[in-house]
Amino acid sequence: MRRVVRLTQLLLLSGVFLGPSVAHATLSAHLQRGEKIVDLPVAGRNAEVCVIPKHFAGGEYSDKDIEVETRLCNIDGNSNAAVCPKLNSTNPGLDFYSLPQGVARDDVAARCETSGAKKIAKYKLSTSCSYTPSILGYYHMSRMLGGIGNVPPTVLRTFDLKNHIALGHKALDQTKSGTLIHQTWAGLMAQLTAGAEANRRDFLLTDDFAQSYGALSENPTKEEFYKEFFNGGATNVARAQNFRNGNPIIGMLARNSDISTLVGRNFTTENFQKMVQLKDAADLIVIDTLMNQQDRFGNIHDLQTYYYLDANDLNQDGSAKLKSSKSLTPEEAARVGAVQVKKMLLKDNDCGVAKDNIAKQTGLADRIAHIDPGTYRLVLRFDGIADSAETREFFVRELVFTANDYAAVRKNLKDLATKLHQTCLQGRLKLDLDLQTHFSAQPLKAQSCDL
């Protein structure tokens, strides 16, 4: 039977502690983390644990986020889900699948393409380009900045080492020698099988070396590769440069014209899509600049989303409230006058924090001449509290950042907040990517650069 207990109680009872190293601030006995943990039994060995996270004070977390966090921590690869090694792309992660009615877990685990089995979550850890604090950090940073990037909820989790190694052998057997995914699995397996002798043990293994630890993220559905945000290139730097120099969305974002001359204010699909893309582009640059993202371009997705103005729900100024929905029937969409547009989804966020900051190296922030005023103010507010002990401890305790990790992100934040504020004061940055205001009947007013 699954038990939900306070984190400190589990740490004291289970003996499953993460990270003996002072240099790497992973879970340890004297620190409290999370709101609560879920204990996931493993026959004959220590239970795996999943941490339902604390939320950053003032962050914009939804009820749906809380629901997904809880659901993630109740996924049990030994009872209600099947686990398969990831065999595509480059990351040697683990994929969790649902169990179709009437199909045994072992049957799904043996063949994960079983009809009716759906991928529900993915587990990644600090190997190859991936870094657990980056995956955790993107989720919470997104919510700190008003939900930008539409990042899926993520939780901290452990996984039984013997079972992980068995899945690794399966991955090596099922991938071709010489392929990148085979090579990354081989690199991870060298670390997992070395156990206490692994040179990256503090980033991969629990204190007793009986489990791996990483981030478990919700697996989105119906997302598509966002081709409008990709301009090709052979390297990470080249892709970012091509995006900066050749992307028409960035070209429009960099124009220092009044937004109403760039995007019409009539509530049409064309106008609304332009505004969403401008906001998404600015938000993408903000969060990737803060988080030292190394491998973004080619890893941007979109979800089709409906937006409509609800004339039955008015703002204080009398304008109809802007609302959104991922799914409306054609009849519902027609009745409310909804438009359907692409909204950015950042689901691949593992190669950041302790990596090369490609957004910063290529000066992407210099191309921001328009930004959502909410995003702008939240960046400045975050900068104002970033040196507090409470903020630093949140990143170290809850997101397993090292001191160096936080120092790097803190510097990025200071640099970006200063740049945005100065360009705003100079009139080179307009706080006008507010979807609600743009498509209201109200006059557009200049926003103050100061909080």
Secondary structure, DSSP 4 states (H G I P E B T S, - for coil): --EEE-HHHHHHHH---B---SSS----TT---SSEEEEEEETTEEEEEEEEPP--TT----HHHHHHHHHHTT--TTTT-EEEE--SSS---EEEE---TT--HHHHHH-TT-TT--EEEEEE-SSTT--HHHHHHHHHHHHHTTSGGGPPPEEEEEEEHHHHHHHHHHHHHHS-TTSHHHHHHHHHHHHHHHGGG-TTHHHHBBTTSSEEEEEEEE---S-EE-GGG----SSHHHHHHHHHHH-HHHHHHT--S-HHHHS--S--HHHHHHHHHHHHHHHHHHHHHHTT-SS-TT--EEEEEEEEEEEEEE-TTSPEEEEEES---HHHHHHHT-EEEEEEE-----S-SSS--HHHHTTGGGG-SB--HHHHHHHHHHHHHTTSHHHHHIIIIIS---HHHHHHHHHHHHHHHHHHHHHHHTTS-B----HHHHTSSSPP-PPPS--
